[in-house]
Amino acid sequence: MMKFLASLALVAATALASPLSPRQSTEFKLKTTGSAKPEFNNLYLYSYHTGAGLSDGVLDSNATAAPKFSLNGTTAYADLGTDYPWGMTVAGDTNYAAWEPVTINAGGGETGFAISNGNFVWSTDEGFAGWLVCPWYHNAPQLFGLISYYDPVIPSSCSKVTLKPVY
């Protein structure tokens, strides 16, 4: 009986440590750096409401207004103070565009996000080639994911940036 209980405890501990188990990381805010345009540095990612359960990723200098993010495995979630999750997505290469908008929508989001070498990134397997900030139609700088399958012609009003987690 003792061997059975010890084996059961070992199996339970292994299951809890399994990479397939949901894991919560430390919460962080996402801040831009590395822009050739000073006005796009030191901005924090937040959610701009665009419809029921829908929002675009936009940027602002107000760190207090920015939500905290966390990684559950490779899915990025924003804490918007609701009882349901707000998952981040980079719209996939659905329209043959060189960059796609970042959204923060109610629901599960997509996989492929990580913190690598101190930077917040998306999956290169999905075509990630970096982050882009443009003054867009929300009267605020908007965040986009560059798609590696294309050679983007970046408008002069936009700039590539790096996203850094701020703990």
N, C-alpha and C positions, 0 to 999 in steps of 0.2 A: 504494500500500500504506500509506503514511504517513497519507494522508487517511482511509483506512478505519479504521486503529487509533485515530486521533484521534476519529473519529465514534463508534466503539465505546466509547471511554473516556467520551465525553460522555453517551452513552445510559446507561451503567452508573452514572455519577455522578448523573444525573437520577433513575434508578430508586431509588437509595439515598436520595435526598432526598424522594421522593414521599410525600405524606401517607398513602398506602395502605400504606406500609412500617411494620412494627411499630416502635414507639419506646418506649424506657424512659425514664421521668423519674427525677428524684432521689427517693430513698426518704424517707419521712416517717412520723411517727406522727400519729394523729388525736386531738385534744384538744377537749373541750367548753368553750365560753364562752357568755356572754350569757344564762344562765339566771336567772330571777327567784328561783330557789331556790339558795342558795349551795352546798348539798350536791351539786348537779349540775354545778357549774363545776369546771374543772381535772381532769376525768376523762379517761382514755385508753381508746380503743376496743380491745377484744381479742375473741378467739374463745372462746366457751363451747361445748364439745363436747356435742352432743345425739344423736349417732349416727354410724355409719360414714360418714365424709366429710362430715358435717353439723355446723354450729355456728351459734349465734345471736350477734349482735353485742351484747356487754355492755360495761359501763364500770367502770373501777377507777382509783383514784388512783395506783397503782404504775406509773410510766412505764417501769420496767425490764421488767416483764412484758408490756407492750404490743408487738405485732408491728409491724414496719415495713410500710408500704404503698407501692405504686408504681402509676403509671398507665401502661398500655400502650395508647396511643390514648385511648379513653374508658372502658376497662375497668380497674377497680381490683382489685389483687391484694394479698393479705396474705402476707408471708413467715413461714410457720409452721415452717420448718426441714425441709421434706420435699422430695422430688424432683418433686412435682407441684404445679400451681398451686392456689391457694385464692382463688376469685373472689368478690367482693362482689355481693350483689343486694339490691334492695328489692322484696319480693314485690309484684308488680303488683296492680292493682285487680281481684283475683279474687273477692273476697267482699263487694264493695260496702262496704268499711270505710273510715273516715276516716283511718286510719293502718295501715301494714303493717310487719311486722318486717324488720329488716336481718339478712341471713344472710351467712355467710362459709363457703362450701362448696367441697369439692374440685371442680375443674373450671374452666371458663372464666368464670363470672360473667356479668354483663350489661353492656351499653354504656350510656353516658350520663353517666358521672361526670366531673367536672372540678374544677379549682381556679379559682375566679372571684372576683376582688376579694379575694384572700387567704382565701377560704372554700372548703371542700370541699362540693360540691353534686352533685345528681343532675339529670337532664334534666327541664326544665319541660314538654317535649313528652310525657314519660311521666306527667306529673301531679304532679311534685315541688313541694311547698309548704313545705318546711322539715323540720327534724329535731325529734323528740320523745323525751324520756327519761322512762321510768316505772319505778318499782320493780315488777318483774314476778315471774314464777314461778321465776327462777333464783337468788333471794336476792341479786340484784345489779341495779343499774339497767340497763335494757335499752334499746337504740336502735331507734327506729322512724322511718319516713319518712312525713310527712304527705302526703295525697293532695289535690290542689287541687280535685277535682270535688265535694268535700263540705265542709260547714261543721262542723268537728269540735267536739264537746263534750269538752273535755279535763278528765279527772279532776283534782281538786285535788292529788293526789299526784304528778302529772306536770308537766313543764315543757318548753317549747320551748327549744332550744339551737342554737348555731352550732357547726359542726365546723371547727377550724383545723388546717392541716397544721403540724407542728413538725418542722423539718429538723435 
